[in-house]
């Protein structure tokens, strides 16, 4: 959402990119139509979503800032986003676990479901990464994870508890909550864009 993509409501971007489909299939939101019980509706919306949010995607200043901040680190991304933006922004796609599926890998199947073999391979890479760095300094960035997204919060807390010198940093807008982990914690309540810009100014 910080990049301007909201799956849950019909905002200006929705009407610009999906307005014709919304008129044909009924007004809703992107997520509602991607999960439609009608296979034809799901197919139309998945194809348009793949085109607009993956193929035509250009990394925002926010995503470029995040990539710049992490480019020298041994990085792994866990996200519930389904848009493939991290891979398009230059993050190693083999180290981007999309927990709720990805349009970039499933558009051919006409459904949003992550292939088990890919997810398993990525989880193995994550486990290896944690083992490698569990005695070193580890920074965990929780970026805009909603309070109801227990899956990612639990995964990140488990990683934090497995690492001896972890710092857990939460960026969120009005939903900043400390993790269930025994580690140093930093909470940043507000918009990620100015926060990242300030960090970039401090660490050029």
Order of alpha helices (4+ residues) and beta strands (2+ residues): alpha-alpha-alpha-alpha-beta-alpha-beta-alpha-alpha-beta-alpha-beta-beta-alpha
